[in-house]
Amino acid sequence: MIKSHSNNFQSEHSFSISSEDELVQAFRLRDQKKLVVPGNLKFPMNIRSYFTWKEPSGVYTYLVMKMPNWDLPKGVAFKRTASSGEPTGGLCNWCHAYGSSEEIGLLSVAMSANVSNSYFLCQDLRCIEKIEEAAMLAGKDPEKNITELYYKMSKLFENISNYRPD
């Protein structure tokens, strides 16, 4: 059940997940094996834009989203790449937020047993909130940047579902 509704400055994607089983089924089998679902979730979950959480060790960050043209929500497990050495600064490829290596870092997605794709992203995947905050501070409409964020996120899922190992 997808609906778009408007708040003061944008239209956004909203969807709901009715059970823990439905949440788990949003992920590929390879990601389900490393899935740690938070114990405090209440179902049905009504989700604005997308849902993200980290498992307790901080190694995996999970993302669940649904675009209006998708039949079902899709999920992915990102593995955090440990930074080596001194903290550095970085720019998120999705929302263009700037932060330290504790905030922005390399998150990888396993495409197969031997192949993974890496993305330089906000470690907590709070991209939509950062876009909204930056737009409010600048007195601008975040709509264009949010549309670009959804596009980049949907491309990630497209790349995952279209990946075919040799």
Biotite code that builds the C-alpha atoms (Angstrom):
import biotite.structure as struc

atoms = struc.array([
    struc.Atom([0.000, 0.000, 0.000], chain_id="A", res_id=1, res_name="MET", atom_name="CA", element="C"),
    struc.Atom([1.808, 3.085, -1.286], chain_id="A", res_id=2, res_name="ILE", atom_name="CA", element="C"),
    struc.Atom([0.499, 6.538, -1.003], chain_id="A", res_id=3, res_name="LYS", atom_name="CA", element="C"),
    struc.Atom([2.077, 9.874, -1.629], chain_id="A", res_id=4, res_name="SER", atom_name="CA", element="C"),
    struc.Atom([1.121, 12.666, 0.663], chain_id="A", res_id=5, res_name="HIS", atom_name="CA", element="C"),
    struc.Atom([2.336, 16.214, 0.985], chain_id="A", res_id=6, res_name="SER", atom_name="CA", element="C"),
    struc.Atom([3.712, 18.045, 3.955], chain_id="A", res_id=7, res_name="ASN", atom_name="CA", element="C"),
    struc.Atom([4.667, 21.728, 3.929], chain_id="A", res_id=8, res_name="ASN", atom_name="CA", element="C"),
    struc.Atom([7.289, 21.499, 1.192], chain_id="A", res_id=9, res_name="PHE", atom_name="CA", element="C"),
    struc.Atom([7.351, 18.174, -0.617], chain_id="A", res_id=10, res_name="GLN", atom_name="CA", element="C"),
    struc.Atom([5.590, 15.084, -1.759], chain_id="A", res_id=11, res_name="SER", atom_name="CA", element="C"),
    struc.Atom([7.091, 11.901, -0.436], chain_id="A", res_id=12, res_name="GLU", atom_name="CA", element="C"),
    struc.Atom([6.718, 8.148, -0.697], chain_id="A", res_id=13, res_name="HIS", atom_name="CA", element="C"),
    struc.Atom([5.000, 6.409, 2.197], chain_id="A", res_id=14, res_name="SER", atom_name="CA", element="C"),
    struc.Atom([4.310, 2.728, 2.637], chain_id="A", res_id=15, res_name="PHE", atom_name="CA", element="C"),
    struc.Atom([3.581, 0.224, 5.354], chain_id="A", res_id=16, res_name="SER", atom_name="CA", element="C"),
    struc.Atom([4.982, -3.153, 6.341], chain_id="A", res_id=17, res_name="ILE", atom_name="CA", element="C"),
    struc.Atom([2.478, -5.344, 8.160], chain_id="A", res_id=18, res_name="SER", atom_name="CA", element="C"),
    struc.Atom([4.724, -7.937, 9.841], chain_id="A", res_id=19, res_name="SER", atom_name="CA", element="C"),
    struc.Atom([8.287, -8.924, 10.678], chain_id="A", res_id=20, res_name="GLU", atom_name="CA", element="C"),
    struc.Atom([8.009, -11.657, 8.060], chain_id="A", res_id=21, res_name="ASP", atom_name="CA", element="C"),
    struc.Atom([7.106, -9.070, 5.402], chain_id="A", res_id=22, res_name="GLU", atom_name="CA", element="C"),
    struc.Atom([10.111, -6.966, 6.492], chain_id="A", res_id=23, res_name="LEU", atom_name="CA", element="C"),
    struc.Atom([12.466, -9.968, 6.195], chain_id="A", res_id=24, res_name="VAL", atom_name="CA", element="C"),
    struc.Atom([10.990, -10.912, 2.792], chain_id="A", res_id=25, res_name="GLN", atom_name="CA", element="C"),
    struc.Atom([11.908, -7.447, 1.442], chain_id="A", res_id=26, res_name="ALA", atom_name="CA", element="C"),
    struc.Atom([15.572, -8.541, 1.535], chain_id="A", res_id=27, res_name="PHE", atom_name="CA", element="C"),
    struc.Atom([17.416, -10.849, -0.864], chain_id="A", res_id=28, res_name="ARG", atom_name="CA", element="C"),
    struc.Atom([18.242, -14.290, 0.565], chain_id="A", res_id=29, res_name="LEU", atom_name="CA", element="C"),
    struc.Atom([21.931, -13.363, 0.793], chain_id="A", res_id=30, res_name="ARG", atom_name="CA", element="C"),
    struc.Atom([21.010, -10.325, 2.939], chain_id="A", res_id=31, res_name="ASP", atom_name="CA", element="C"),
    struc.Atom([18.435, -12.227, 5.024], chain_id="A", res_id=32, res_name="GLN", atom_name="CA", element="C"),
    struc.Atom([21.298, -14.380, 6.340], chain_id="A", res_id=33, res_name="LYS", atom_name="CA", element="C"),
    struc.Atom([22.904, -11.303, 7.955], chain_id="A", res_id=34, res_name="LYS", atom_name="CA", element="C"),
    struc.Atom([19.692, -9.583, 8.984], chain_id="A", res_id=35, res_name="LEU", atom_name="CA", element="C"),
    struc.Atom([19.319, -8.536, 12.631], chain_id="A", res_id=36, res_name="VAL", atom_name="CA", element="C"),
    struc.Atom([15.786, -7.180, 13.064], chain_id="A", res_id=37, res_name="VAL", atom_name="CA", element="C"),
    struc.Atom([15.411, -4.775, 15.998], chain_id="A", res_id=38, res_name="PRO", atom_name="CA", element="C"),
    struc.Atom([13.345, -6.324, 18.788], chain_id="A", res_id=39, res_name="GLY", atom_name="CA", element="C"),
    struc.Atom([11.379, -3.155, 19.507], chain_id="A", res_id=40, res_name="ASN", atom_name="CA", element="C"),
    struc.Atom([9.587, -2.818, 16.150], chain_id="A", res_id=41, res_name="LEU", atom_name="CA", element="C"),
    struc.Atom([5.800, -2.503, 16.226], chain_id="A", res_id=42, res_name="LYS", atom_name="CA", element="C"),
    struc.Atom([3.764, -3.741, 13.266], chain_id="A", res_id=43, res_name="PHE", atom_name="CA", element="C"),
    struc.Atom([2.192, -2.560, 11.103], chain_id="A", res_id=44, res_name="PRO", atom_name="CA", element="C"),
    struc.Atom([4.952, -0.038, 10.432], chain_id="A", res_id=45, res_name="MET", atom_name="CA", element="C"),
    struc.Atom([4.032, 3.105, 8.535], chain_id="A", res_id=46, res_name="ASN", atom_name="CA", element="C"),
    struc.Atom([7.181, 4.335, 6.821], chain_id="A", res_id=47, res_name="ILE", atom_name="CA", element="C"),
    struc.Atom([7.901, 7.793, 5.470], chain_id="A", res_id=48, res_name="ARG", atom_name="CA", element="C"),
    struc.Atom([10.311, 7.650, 2.506], chain_id="A", res_id=49, res_name="SER", atom_name="CA", element="C"),
    struc.Atom([12.454, 4.745, 3.727], chain_id="A", res_id=50, res_name="TYR", atom_name="CA", element="C"),
    struc.Atom([13.412, 2.842, 6.867], chain_id="A", res_id=51, res_name="PHE", atom_name="CA", element="C"),
    struc.Atom([16.956, 2.263, 8.056], chain_id="A", res_id=52, res_name="THR", atom_name="CA", element="C"),
    struc.Atom([18.666, 0.785, 11.116], chain_id="A", res_id=53, res_name="TRP", atom_name="CA", element="C"),
    struc.Atom([22.056, -0.507, 12.260], chain_id="A", res_id=54, res_name="LYS", atom_name="CA", element="C"),
    struc.Atom([22.587, -3.849, 13.925], chain_id="A", res_id=55, res_name="GLU", atom_name="CA", element="C"),
    struc.Atom([24.196, -3.671, 17.393], chain_id="A", res_id=56, res_name="PRO", atom_name="CA", element="C"),
    struc.Atom([27.837, -4.242, 16.322], chain_id="A", res_id=57, res_name="SER", atom_name="CA", element="C"),
    struc.Atom([27.570, -1.445, 13.731], chain_id="A", res_id=58, res_name="GLY", atom_name="CA", element="C"),
    struc.Atom([28.945, -3.646, 10.931], chain_id="A", res_id=59, res_name="VAL", atom_name="CA", element="C"),
    struc.Atom([25.658, -3.754, 8.985], chain_id="A", res_id=60, res_name="TYR", atom_name="CA", element="C"),
    struc.Atom([23.258, -0.946, 8.162], chain_id="A", res_id=61, res_name="THR", atom_name="CA", element="C"),
    struc.Atom([19.937, -1.919, 6.606], chain_id="A", res_id=62, res_name="TYR", atom_name="CA", element="C"),
    struc.Atom([17.779, 0.056, 4.188], chain_id="A", res_id=63, res_name="LEU", atom_name="CA", element="C"),
    struc.Atom([14.151, -0.687, 3.210], chain_id="A", res_id=64, res_name="VAL", atom_name="CA", element="C"),
    struc.Atom([12.306, 1.456, 0.688], chain_id="A", res_id=65, res_name="MET", atom_name="CA", element="C"),
    struc.Atom([9.523, 1.280, -1.843], chain_id="A", res_id=66, res_name="LYS", atom_name="CA", element="C"),
    struc.Atom([9.125, 3.345, -4.972], chain_id="A", res_id=67, res_name="MET", atom_name="CA", element="C"),
    struc.Atom([5.564, 3.957, -6.256], chain_id="A", res_id=68, res_name="PRO", atom_name="CA", element="C"),
    struc.Atom([6.168, 1.723, -9.309], chain_id="A", res_id=69, res_name="ASN", atom_name="CA", element="C"),
    struc.Atom([7.401, -1.255, -7.209], chain_id="A", res_id=70, res_name="TRP", atom_name="CA", element="C"),
    struc.Atom([5.001, -4.003, -6.183], chain_id="A", res_id=71, res_name="ASP", atom_name="CA", element="C"),
    struc.Atom([6.735, -4.629, -2.840], chain_id="A", res_id=72, res_name="LEU", atom_name="CA", element="C"),
    struc.Atom([9.273, -2.907, -0.579], chain_id="A", res_id=73, res_name="PRO", atom_name="CA", element="C"),
    struc.Atom([12.918, -3.831, -1.158], chain_id="A", res_id=74, res_name="LYS", atom_name="CA", element="C"),
    struc.Atom([15.698, -4.075, 1.396], chain_id="A", res_id=75, res_name="GLY", atom_name="CA", element="C"),
    struc.Atom([19.475, -4.217, 1.307], chain_id="A", res_id=76, res_name="VAL", atom_name="CA", element="C"),
    struc.Atom([22.215, -4.876, 3.867], chain_id="A", res_id=77, res_name="ALA", atom_name="CA", element="C"),
    struc.Atom([25.187, -2.517, 3.656], chain_id="A", res_id=78, res_name="PHE", atom_name="CA", element="C"),
    struc.Atom([28.435, -3.618, 5.243], chain_id="A", res_id=79, res_name="LYS", atom_name="CA", element="C"),
    struc.Atom([30.473, -0.840, 6.795], chain_id="A", res_id=80, res_name="ARG", atom_name="CA", element="C"),
    struc.Atom([34.086, -0.718, 5.669], chain_id="A", res_id=81, res_name="THR", atom_name="CA", element="C"),
    struc.Atom([36.261, 0.095, 8.664], chain_id="A", res_id=82, res_name="ALA", atom_name="CA", element="C"),
    struc.Atom([38.255, 3.265, 8.172], chain_id="A", res_id=83, res_name="SER", atom_name="CA", element="C"),
    struc.Atom([41.968, 2.927, 8.664], chain_id="A", res_id=84, res_name="SER", atom_name="CA", element="C"),
    struc.Atom([44.144, 5.594, 10.179], chain_id="A", res_id=85, res_name="GLY", atom_name="CA", element="C"),
    struc.Atom([43.298, 9.178, 10.982], chain_id="A", res_id=86, res_name="GLU", atom_name="CA", element="C"),
    struc.Atom([39.738, 10.484, 10.649], chain_id="A", res_id=87, res_name="PRO", atom_name="CA", element="C"),
    struc.Atom([39.118, 12.285, 7.372], chain_id="A", res_id=88, res_name="THR", atom_name="CA", element="C"),
    struc.Atom([36.252, 14.247, 5.851], chain_id="A", res_id=89, res_name="GLY", atom_name="CA", element="C"),
    struc.Atom([33.985, 13.071, 3.094], chain_id="A", res_id=90, res_name="GLY", atom_name="CA", element="C"),
    struc.Atom([30.970, 13.897, 0.946], chain_id="A", res_id=91, res_name="LEU", atom_name="CA", element="C"),
    struc.Atom([27.952, 11.562, 0.702], chain_id="A", res_id=92, res_name="CYS", atom_name="CA", element="C"),
    struc.Atom([27.282, 10.496, -2.901], chain_id="A", res_id=93, res_name="ASN", atom_name="CA", element="C"),
    struc.Atom([23.528, 10.500, -2.273], chain_id="A", res_id=94, res_name="TRP", atom_name="CA", element="C"),
    struc.Atom([22.766, 13.689, -0.317], chain_id="A", res_id=95, res_name="CYS", atom_name="CA", element="C"),
    struc.Atom([26.037, 15.639, -0.644], chain_id="A", res_id=96, res_name="HIS", atom_name="CA", element="C"),
    struc.Atom([26.286, 16.109, 3.129], chain_id="A", res_id=97, res_name="ALA", atom_name="CA", element="C"),
    struc.Atom([29.830, 16.648, 4.370], chain_id="A", res_id=98, res_name="TYR", atom_name="CA", element="C"),
    struc.Atom([31.114, 14.914, 7.482], chain_id="A", res_id=99, res_name="GLY", atom_name="CA", element="C"),
    struc.Atom([33.961, 13.110, 9.200], chain_id="A", res_id=100, res_name="SER", atom_name="CA", element="C"),
    struc.Atom([34.825, 9.497, 8.420], chain_id="A", res_id=101, res_name="SER", atom_name="CA", element="C"),
    struc.Atom([32.649, 8.583, 11.425], chain_id="A", res_id=102, res_name="GLU", atom_name="CA", element="C"),
    struc.Atom([29.655, 10.146, 9.623], chain_id="A", res_id=103, res_name="GLU", atom_name="CA", element="C"),
    struc.Atom([30.434, 9.486, 5.929], chain_id="A", res_id=104, res_name="ILE", atom_name="CA", element="C"),
    struc.Atom([32.086, 6.265, 4.827], chain_id="A", res_id=105, res_name="GLY", atom_name="CA", element="C"),
    struc.Atom([32.306, 3.344, 2.462], chain_id="A", res_id=106, res_name="LEU", atom_name="CA", element="C"),
    struc.Atom([29.268, 1.053, 2.605], chain_id="A", res_id=107, res_name="LEU", atom_name="CA", element="C"),
    struc.Atom([29.345, -2.054, 0.447], chain_id="A", res_id=108, res_name="SER", atom_name="CA", element="C"),
    struc.Atom([26.628, -4.330, -0.917], chain_id="A", res_id=109, res_name="VAL", atom_name="CA", element="C"),
    struc.Atom([27.398, -7.976, -1.684], chain_id="A", res_id=110, res_name="ALA", atom_name="CA", element="C"),
    struc.Atom([26.369, -8.669, -5.277], chain_id="A", res_id=111, res_name="MET", atom_name="CA", element="C"),
    struc.Atom([27.624, -12.271, -5.191], chain_id="A", res_id=112, res_name="SER", atom_name="CA", element="C"),
    struc.Atom([30.044, -14.350, -3.134], chain_id="A", res_id=113, res_name="ALA", atom_name="CA", element="C"),
    struc.Atom([32.976, -12.658, -4.910], chain_id="A", res_id=114, res_name="ASN", atom_name="CA", element="C"),
    struc.Atom([31.665, -9.249, -5.996], chain_id="A", res_id=115, res_name="VAL", atom_name="CA", element="C"),
    struc.Atom([30.490, -6.235, -4.024], chain_id="A", res_id=116, res_name="SER", atom_name="CA", element="C"),
    struc.Atom([29.655, -2.647, -4.937], chain_id="A", res_id=117, res_name="ASN", atom_name="CA", element="C"),
    struc.Atom([30.757, 0.150, -2.625], chain_id="A", res_id=118, res_name="SER", atom_name="CA", element="C"),
    struc.Atom([29.123, 3.509, -2.076], chain_id="A", res_id=119, res_name="TYR", atom_name="CA", element="C"),
    struc.Atom([30.473, 6.562, -0.210], chain_id="A", res_id=120, res_name="PHE", atom_name="CA", element="C"),
    struc.Atom([27.435, 7.404, 1.949], chain_id="A", res_id=121, res_name="LEU", atom_name="CA", element="C"),
    struc.Atom([26.190, 8.727, 5.260], chain_id="A", res_id=122, res_name="CYS", atom_name="CA", element="C"),
    struc.Atom([26.893, 5.901, 7.729], chain_id="A", res_id=123, res_name="GLN", atom_name="CA", element="C"),
    struc.Atom([23.398, 6.237, 9.236], chain_id="A", res_id=124, res_name="ASP", atom_name="CA", element="C"),
    struc.Atom([21.647, 6.723, 5.844], chain_id="A", res_id=125, res_name="LEU", atom_name="CA", element="C"),
    struc.Atom([19.804, 9.786, 7.215], chain_id="A", res_id=126, res_name="ARG", atom_name="CA", element="C"),
    struc.Atom([20.163, 11.417, 3.784], chain_id="A", res_id=127, res_name="CYS", atom_name="CA", element="C"),
    struc.Atom([16.579, 12.655, 3.436], chain_id="A", res_id=128, res_name="ILE", atom_name="CA", element="C"),
    struc.Atom([16.732, 14.378, 6.833], chain_id="A", res_id=129, res_name="GLU", atom_name="CA", element="C"),
    struc.Atom([20.035, 16.026, 5.920], chain_id="A", res_id=130, res_name="LYS", atom_name="CA", element="C"),
    struc.Atom([18.598, 17.257, 2.604], chain_id="A", res_id=131, res_name="ILE", atom_name="CA", element="C"),
    struc.Atom([15.578, 18.713, 4.417], chain_id="A", res_id=132, res_name="GLU", atom_name="CA", element="C"),
    struc.Atom([17.760, 20.373, 7.088], chain_id="A", res_id=133, res_name="GLU", atom_name="CA", element="C"),
    struc.Atom([20.101, 21.910, 4.498], chain_id="A", res_id=134, res_name="ALA", atom_name="CA", element="C"),
    struc.Atom([17.150, 23.194, 2.452], chain_id="A", res_id=135, res_name="ALA", atom_name="CA", element="C"),
    struc.Atom([15.493, 24.766, 5.500], chain_id="A", res_id=136, res_name="MET", atom_name="CA", element="C"),
    struc.Atom([18.746, 26.483, 6.518], chain_id="A", res_id=137, res_name="LEU", atom_name="CA", element="C"),
    struc.Atom([19.182, 27.805, 2.971], chain_id="A", res_id=138, res_name="ALA", atom_name="CA", element="C"),
    struc.Atom([15.514, 28.753, 2.616], chain_id="A", res_id=139, res_name="GLY", atom_name="CA", element="C"),
    struc.Atom([15.181, 26.508, -0.442], chain_id="A", res_id=140, res_name="LYS", atom_name="CA", element="C"),
    struc.Atom([12.763, 23.830, -1.586], chain_id="A", res_id=141, res_name="ASP", atom_name="CA", element="C"),
    struc.Atom([14.286, 20.326, -1.085], chain_id="A", res_id=142, res_name="PRO", atom_name="CA", element="C"),
    struc.Atom([12.030, 18.684, -3.712], chain_id="A", res_id=143, res_name="GLU", atom_name="CA", element="C"),
    struc.Atom([14.666, 18.442, -6.488], chain_id="A", res_id=144, res_name="LYS", atom_name="CA", element="C"),
    struc.Atom([17.316, 16.992, -4.141], chain_id="A", res_id=145, res_name="ASN", atom_name="CA", element="C"),
    struc.Atom([14.852, 14.504, -2.622], chain_id="A", res_id=146, res_name="ILE", atom_name="CA", element="C"),
    struc.Atom([13.785, 13.390, -6.109], chain_id="A", res_id=147, res_name="THR", atom_name="CA", element="C"),
    struc.Atom([17.491, 12.858, -6.953], chain_id="A", res_id=148, res_name="GLU", atom_name="CA", element="C"),
    struc.Atom([17.977, 10.889, -3.721], chain_id="A", res_id=149, res_name="LEU", atom_name="CA", element="C"),
    struc.Atom([15.052, 8.570, -4.563], chain_id="A", res_id=150, res_name="TYR", atom_name="CA", element="C"),
    struc.Atom([16.491, 8.137, -8.059], chain_id="A", res_id=151, res_name="TYR", atom_name="CA", element="C"),
    struc.Atom([19.966, 7.195, -6.710], chain_id="A", res_id=152, res_name="LYS", atom_name="CA", element="C"),
    struc.Atom([18.464, 4.794, -4.169], chain_id="A", res_id=153, res_name="MET", atom_name="CA", element="C"),
    struc.Atom([16.222, 3.140, -6.764], chain_id="A", res_id=154, res_name="SER", atom_name="CA", element="C"),
    struc.Atom([19.271, 2.776, -9.088], chain_id="A", res_id=155, res_name="LYS", atom_name="CA", element="C"),
    struc.Atom([21.060, 0.872, -6.303], chain_id="A", res_id=156, res_name="LEU", atom_name="CA", element="C"),
    struc.Atom([18.157, -1.616, -6.132], chain_id="A", res_id=157, res_name="PHE", atom_name="CA", element="C"),
    struc.Atom([18.011, -1.795, -9.937], chain_id="A", res_id=158, res_name="GLU", atom_name="CA", element="C"),
    struc.Atom([21.754, -2.639, -10.034], chain_id="A", res_id=159, res_name="ASN", atom_name="CA", element="C"),
    struc.Atom([21.272, -5.326, -7.376], chain_id="A", res_id=160, res_name="ILE", atom_name="CA", element="C"),
    struc.Atom([18.318, -6.973, -9.115], chain_id="A", res_id=161, res_name="SER", atom_name="CA", element="C"),
    struc.Atom([19.921, -6.775, -12.577], chain_id="A", res_id=162, res_name="ASN", atom_name="CA", element="C"),
    struc.Atom([23.282, -8.168, -11.432], chain_id="A", res_id=163, res_name="TYR", atom_name="CA", element="C"),
    struc.Atom([24.104, -11.504, -13.023], chain_id="A", res_id=164, res_name="ARG", atom_name="CA", element="C"),
    struc.Atom([27.418, -13.144, -12.117], chain_id="A", res_id=165, res_name="PRO", atom_name="CA", element="C"),
    struc.Atom([29.421, -14.436, -15.074], chain_id="A", res_id=166, res_name="ASP", atom_name="CA", element="C"),
])
